[in-house]
Amino acid sequence: MSTTARRGPADGTAAAIEVTNATVALGGRVIWRDLSFEVEPGQFVAILGPNGAGKTTLVRTLLGQIEPVEGVVRLFGRPPRQSRDLIGYLPQRRHFDATTRLRGVDIVRLGLDGDRIGVPLPWGRKAAEARARVAAVLERVGAAPYAGRPIGSLSGGEQQRLLIAQALVREPRMLLLDEPLDSLDLPNQVAVAALLKELSHVDGVTIVMVVHDVNPILSYLDCVVYLANGTGLCGAPSEVITSARLTALFGTPIEVLRAGDGRLVIVGEPEAPARHVDRHAG
Ligand SMILES: Nc1ncnc2c1ncn2[C@@H]1O[C@H](COP(=O)(O)OP(=O)(O)OP(=O)(O)O)[C@@H](O)[C@H]1O
């Protein structure tokens, strides 16, 4: 038996995410190459970058839907496909129109048994346990007061809390969220961001989220993965989001300005040369 100290799933010391020299290609085109970063359990991480930089592609790689052509990806010491029971996922925003009758509580319950094909198996004696689990997670995200109402009648922020509850109901160790603040107004962005910070820093759930605007979560972040120009930079926000580092990443002059209220303004960020081919299809 080796006496070398090793991080691994068996002793619970594995990193939440280890990406080592990973390259991903889609349709024969490299989206990003040689990406390496590590995330510790309970950290709050943002994936940033211009349109088409490969942020959703990174999320799909972490979900095990895309295999890197080179390099290694591990979640809690295991390949992503073997870590799915540890991961909660919130895809890009779904809209429920006003006529949707499904109640908030039903949406969350779907997170427990919605992936079964065909008639749902009766939970039998586990029904009470399932109800208790749903009630606890609704309480945790602050959605209990409106969980009995049809989801179509709720505000964007209320709907988003219910979708976060749905992703949390199986008690994952990591939540992957694709633009969870998109199309929320500023107060709701702030409230949802504060909830996610609590889930990471209080409950120890690793939070990894794609965002277009880093400002609503800037003060909560432990690290950022900034994708651009076919590669990426990773580290603490204050190290990565600087004029010098982003200029080097983009290969073109970028200026990072800090407004009086602490907000960052990134000037000169070019768009990635995106080929718009059914980009968010599974
Ligand atoms: N199935 C696919 N086959 C070929 N190219 C793809 C496929 N899916 C995505 N792409 C391309 O990969 C690139 C990265 O797409 P991705 O959706 O990951 O970017 P993104 O950073 O999330 O963009 P946005 O901010 O606009 O959501 C884009 O140029 C896109 O056109």
The ligand as a Tripos MOL2 file, in Angstrom:
@<TRIPOS>MOLECULE
LIG
   31    33     1     0     0
SMALL
NO_CHARGES

@<TRIPOS>ATOM
      1 N1        -23.1970   20.7920  -31.1310 N.pl3     1 LIG1
      2 C1        -22.3410   21.7120  -31.5760 C.ar      1 LIG1
      3 N2        -21.6290   21.5110  -32.7210 N.ar      1 LIG1
      4 C2        -20.7610   22.4470  -33.1780 C.ar      1 LIG1
      5 N3        -20.5200   23.6230  -32.5290 N.ar      1 LIG1
      6 C3        -21.2060   23.8550  -31.4040 C.ar      1 LIG1
      7 C4        -22.1520   22.9360  -30.8700 C.ar      1 LIG1
      8 N4        -22.6790   23.4500  -29.7220 N.ar      1 LIG1
      9 C5        -22.0820   24.6490  -29.5630 C.ar      1 LIG1
     10 N5        -21.2200   24.9070  -30.5600 N.ar      1 LIG1
     11 C6        -20.3800   26.1100  -30.7370 C.3       1 LIG1
     12 O1        -19.5060   26.1640  -29.6180 O.3       1 LIG1
     13 C7        -19.2350   27.5190  -29.2860 C.3       1 LIG1
     14 C8        -19.4510   27.7070  -27.7870 C.3       1 LIG1
     15 O2        -20.8450   27.6030  -27.4890 O.3       1 LIG1
     16 P1        -21.4010   27.7650  -26.0130 P.3       1 LIG1
     17 O3        -22.8780   27.6590  -26.0640 O.co2     1 LIG1
     18 O4        -20.6640   26.8590  -25.1220 O.co2     1 LIG1
     19 O5        -20.9460   29.2680  -25.7000 O.3       1 LIG1
     20 P2        -21.3720   30.2250  -24.5110 P.3       1 LIG1
     21 O6        -20.1100   30.8590  -24.0330 O.co2     1 LIG1
     22 O7        -22.1900   29.4950  -23.5170 O.co2     1 LIG1
     23 O8        -22.2360   31.3050  -25.2920 O.3       1 LIG1
     24 P3        -23.4820   32.2560  -24.8150 P.3       1 LIG1
     25 O9        -22.9000   33.2400  -23.8610 O.co2     1 LIG1
     26 O10       -23.9110   32.9070  -26.0900 O.co2     1 LIG1
     27 O11       -24.5320   31.3730  -24.2060 O.co2     1 LIG1
     28 C9        -20.1430   28.3660  -30.1610 C.3       1 LIG1
     29 O12       -19.3640   28.8870  -31.2290 O.3       1 LIG1
     30 C10       -21.1600   27.3990  -30.6890 C.3       1 LIG1
     31 O13       -21.6260   27.7850  -31.9480 O.3       1 LIG1
@<TRIPOS>BOND
     1     1     2 1
     2     2     3 ar
     3     2     7 ar
     4     3     4 ar
     5     4     5 ar
     6     5     6 ar
     7     6     7 ar
     8     6    10 ar
     9     7     8 ar
    10     8     9 ar
    11     9    10 ar
    12    10    11 1
    13    11    12 1
    14    11    30 1
    15    12    13 1
    16    13    14 1
    17    13    28 1
    18    14    15 1
    19    15    16 1
    20    16    17 2
    21    16    18 1
    22    16    19 1
    23    19    20 1
    24    20    21 2
    25    20    22 1
    26    20    23 1
    27    23    24 1
    28    24    25 2
    29    24    26 1
    30    24    27 1
    31    28    29 1
    32    28    30 1
    33    30    31 1
@<TRIPOS>SUBSTRUCTURE
     1 LIG1         1 GROUP 0 **** ****
